[in-house]
Amino acid sequence: MRRPIAIAAVLLSGAAPAAQAGPIERACLSSDRPGISRAVCGCIQQAADLTLSTRDQRMAANFFRDPHKAQEMRTSDRRSDAEFWERYRSFGETAEVFCRN
């Protein structure tokens, strides 16, 4: 994590959520995983907003619908995929820290 203090400040500030759900939140809400709620998905979206570009968020949202795509991306030999995967890992670490129940 590169900016833990800045991320913590934004997530804990109680800033008003965006009026419209982002791609990660929408994918999260439509998934069939246990423990999913609007609050959890909203928190995950906030972490995505802090760590991923809009393009990266759209790519990552596909992983909720098709987890195999994540495996394909992770094992890809393409440099751009490896770079995305590093950003995605950072997002995952951020979401894990700040969205715990």
N, C-alpha and C positions, 0 to 999 in steps of 0.2 A: 504494500500500500504506500503510495507516494504522498498523499495529503491527508493523513488521518485526522488531524486537528480541524482542518477546513471542512472535511466531510462530516465530522461529528457535529460541528457548529451548525451546519445547514440542517442535518437530520434532526437534531435535538432542539432546534430553534422554535419548532412549532409553526413554521412557515405554512401559509395556506397552501393546500394541494392544488395542482393545476385543475382547471375546470374540466378538462378532457383527459381520459386515460391514455397513456402512452402505449407503444406496441408491446412492451414487456408486461405491463399490467394487464392489458387485454388478453394476451396469451396465457398469462398466469391464471386469470379468472376463468378462462374457458378450459383449463386443464382439469383432469380428473384426479389429481394428486390429493391425498388426505391432508387435512389441516389448512387448506387454502381458504383465505378470507379476503375481503376487500382491504382490510388493514395490512395484512401481510403482503399482498400483491402491490399495494400502493407504496409500501416501504421498499420493496424490491425495485419498483419503478424509480423511486427517488435515488437509489444507489446507481441504477443504470444512467439516470440523467447526469450524475456526477462523474461517471467513469467511462461512458460509451457515447460515441457519436450517434446521431439519428440513424445513419446507415448501419452501424454496428448493432444498434438495438433491433432493427428490423431483421438482421441476420440471426441474432440471438433468439428472437421471438420464435423463429422456426424450430428451435430445439425443444420448445414445450410441446409442439405438435408431433415432432419426429425426432426423438432422442438419438436415433442412429445418425442423423446429420451432424450432431456434435462429435460423435466418434470419428466420422469421416473427416471432419475439419481438423480434429486434434491429431490425427495420424497422417494428414496430407503432407506431401513433400514441397508444396508451394510456399514460397517465402511470405506471400501476403496472408495465407491461411495461418502460418505460424505467428505472424505479427498480430492478427486478429485474436488468435487463441490466447496470447499473453494479455491483451486488453480484456478479454472475456474472463480470464482467471482473476484479474484484479477486481473486476466487477463482482465476481462470485465471492471473493474474500470480503469485499466491502459489504455486500448484502448479508453475508453470514454474520458479520460482527454487529451490524446495526439493526438487523431485523429479527434477532432472536426473540423468542417469546418470554 
